[in-house]
Amino acid sequence: MNNLISYPLKDQLPEPGKTIEVAPGVFWLRMPLPFKLDHINLWVIDEGDGWTIVDTGINLPEVRERWQMLLDGQLAGKPVKRLIVTHFHPDHVGLAGWFEETLGLQLWMTLGEWGMARNLKLETKERSSGYLNKFYHATGFDEDLLSIIPERSESYPSRITVPPAGMRRIQDGEVIKMGQHDWKVMIGTGHSPEHACLYCESLNVMISGDQILPRISPNISIWPQEPTADPLSQFLDSLIKFKDLPDDLLVLPSHDYPFHGLHARLDDLAHHHDERLEETWNLCETPVTAYQVLKGLFTRKLDSHQVFFAIGESLAHLHHLEAKGRLKRTQQDNGVYLFSQL
């Protein structure tokens, strides 16, 4: 554990349907997730004459019930003015459609994240099966794993409502005035295409979403929709960008606790990936598939949900090493790629 990272609210947790004020007018709530990572932090900003919600939680009855408790309780008496979503992952955008239907809220989101959410929600299993099978076959997945791809293809659509057909686009560097304070949009990449973080200089607070987490590394993966990408390069560049912010600001992440020690955490994340890259390179002394690399990097038993994230992360490190000229990739006659050291 890095001693330069501290958790000023580590003895507090928001109760269901309630919030904790973490900075003047900035409130923390927590919603359940049906995964090993069992929660997400969400944020509500008091603008004086109304509220702004940042991220929604996943599309589950329990989550909708907790939101209704909050809307009928603490948030009652003033309108919710807008919904800002940091990125397209289901625990963040899951109820955007529900909020539009129930409250008439306009969705504020980056174009890349909104487009991914719409595409993945509305794509049919019949249309996606071909490219999904091709992508995962190329990693060296065995038949047992390939057989669950149809089930996996339904995972994302089942966890979100249909995102609104229209939205208000937010962009890097844009300043959004909420109440008495200005919040600057800072786009991070690597974890997702155009992840929006929100930085308020006057409050010395940043809502970091999944881009910067205090104890776990955000998943940096190759996905079938962009099979030749190098998201790790983008993520590492983003870490440098956030180093320009004050080290003593309060970081509000989507998982775990709010924390101080931004610069130390950015250094930790960069160091983690440096180590992971070396592990990955060492596993490629002889030609190996991405799935073989996965089994070398992740020695614990993975469930079917985790293994798809793990293969994406393994590929991200392999692709980055290839981009740096340290590995070569060759495709066999059966369509499976092999990676080997240069």
Long-range contacts (C-beta under 8 A, 24 or more apart in sequence): 2-261, 2-264, 2-265, 2-268, 4-261, 4-263, 4-264, 5-214, 5-259, 5-260, 5-261, 5-264, 5-265, 5-268, 6-259, 6-260, 6-261, 7-214, 7-257, 7-258, 7-259, 7-260, 8-250, 8-258, 8-259, 8-260, 9-257, 9-258, 10-257, 16-66, 16-69, 17-66, 17-69, 17-70, 17-73, 18-70, 18-73, 18-74, 19-44, 19-70, 19-74, 22-205, 22-250, 22-252, 22-258, 23-200, 23-203, 23-204, 23-205, 23-250, 24-203, 25-179, 25-180, 25-181, 26-200, 26-203, 26-205, 26-252, 27-74, 28-252, 28-258, 29-66, 29-70, 31-57, 31-58, 31-63, 31-66, 31-91, 32-60, 32-62, 32-63, 33-58, 33-91, 34-58, 34-60, 35-305, 36-306, 37-216, 37-255, 39-255, 40-91, 40-92, 40-254, 40-255, 41-252, 41-253, 41-254, 41-255, 41-256, 43-207, 43-252, 44-70, 44-75, 45-178, 45-179, 45-183, 46-179, 47-81, 47-178, 47-179, 48-179, 48-180, 49-78, 49-81, 50-78, 50-79, 50-80, 50-81, 51-75, 51-78, 51-79, 51-80, 51-81, 52-80, 52-81, 52-82, 52-83, 52-84, 52-178, 53-80, 53-82, 53-83, 53-84, 53-99, 53-105, 54-83, 54-84, 54-85, 54-86, 54-198, 54-207, 55-84, 55-85, 55-86, 55-91, 55-92, 55-93, 55-209, 55-254, 56-83, 56-85, 56-92, 56-93, 56-94, 56-95, 56-96, 56-98, 56-99, 57-91, 57-94, 57-95, 58-90, 58-91, 58-94, 58-95, 58-159, 58-160, 59-90, 59-94, 59-95, 59-98, 59-158, 59-159, 59-160, 59-161, 60-94, 60-159, 63-94, 63-95, 64-95, 64-98, 67-95, 71-103, 80-105, 81-105, 82-106, 82-108, 82-168, 83-107, 83-108, 84-108, 84-109, 84-170, 84-176, 84-196, 84-198, 85-109, 85-113, 85-196, 86-113, 86-195, 86-196, 86-197, 86-198, 86-207, 86-209, 86-210, 86-211, 86-254, 87-113, 87-191, 87-192, 87-193, 87-194, 87-195, 87-196, 87-209, 87-210, 88-113, 88-114, 88-116, 88-117, 88-120, 88-192, 88-193, 89-192, 89-210, 90-156, 90-159, 90-160, 91-159, 91-254, 92-209, 92-210, 92-254, 93-117, 93-160, 93-163, 94-159, 94-160, 94-161, 95-160, 95-161, 96-160, 96-161, 96-163, 96-164, 97-160, 97-161, 97-162, 97-163, 97-164, 98-161, 100-164, 101-161, 106-164, 106-167, 106-168, 107-163, 107-164, 107-167, 107-168, 108-167, 108-168, 108-169, 108-170, 108-176, 109-167, 109-168, 109-169, 109-170, 109-196, 110-169, 110-170, 110-171, 110-187, 110-193, 110-194, 110-195, 110-196, 111-169, 111-194, 112-193, 112-194, 113-192, 113-193, 113-194, 113-195, 113-196, 114-163, 114-167, 114-169, 116-192, 116-193, 116-225, 117-160, 117-163, 118-163, 118-165, 119-225, 120-156, 120-157, 121-156, 121-157, 121-160, 121-162, 121-163, 122-157, 122-162, 123-157, 125-150, 125-153, 125-154, 128-153, 129-153, 131-224, 132-224, 134-335, 135-224, 135-227, 136-224, 136-311, 137-335, 137-336, 138-227, 138-290, 138-331, 138-335, 138-336, 138-337, 139-289, 139-290, 139-291, 139-311, 139-315, 139-336, 139-337, 140-289, 140-290, 140-291, 140-292, 140-336, 140-337, 141-291, 141-311, 142-291, 145-291, 145-304, 145-307, 148-304, 152-304, 152-308, 155-305, 170-196, 186-241, 186-242, 188-212, 188-235, 188-238, 188-241, 188-242, 189-231, 189-234, 189-235, 189-237, 189-238, 190-218, 190-220, 190-231, 190-232, 190-233, 190-234, 190-235, 190-236, 190-237, 190-238, 191-218, 191-219, 191-220, 191-231, 191-235, 197-242, 199-245, 199-249, 204-246, 204-248, 204-249, 204-250, 205-249, 205-250, 205-252, 206-245, 206-249, 206-250, 206-251, 206-252, 206-262, 207-252, 208-251, 208-252, 208-253, 208-254, 209-253, 209-254, 210-253, 210-254, 210-255, 211-238, 211-242, 212-242, 212-251, 212-253, 212-262, 212-265, 212-266, 212-269, 213-253, 213-254, 213-255, 213-256, 214-251, 214-253, 214-256, 214-257, 214-259, 214-265, 215-256, 216-255, 216-256, 217-269, 217-272, 217-273, 219-309, 219-312, 219-313, 220-273, 220-313, 220-316, 221-309, 221-312, 221-313, 221-315, 221-316, 222-312, 222-315, 222-316, 222-319, 223-312, 228-319, 229-319, 230-316, 230-319, 230-320, 230-323, 231-316, 232-273, 232-316, 232-317, 232-319, 232-320, 233-320, 233-323, 235-273, 236-270, 236-273, 239-266, 239-269, 239-270, 242-266, 273-317, 276-317, 277-317, 277-320, 277-321, 280-314, 280-317, 280-318, 280-321, 281-321, 281-326, 281-327, 281-341, 284-318, 284-321, 284-327, 284-339, 284-340, 284-341, 285-340, 285-341, 286-340, 287-330, 287-338, 287-339, 287-340, 288-338, 288-339, 288-340, 289-336, 289-337, 289-338, 289-339, 290-314, 290-315, 290-318, 290-337, 290-339, 293-317, 293-318, 293-339
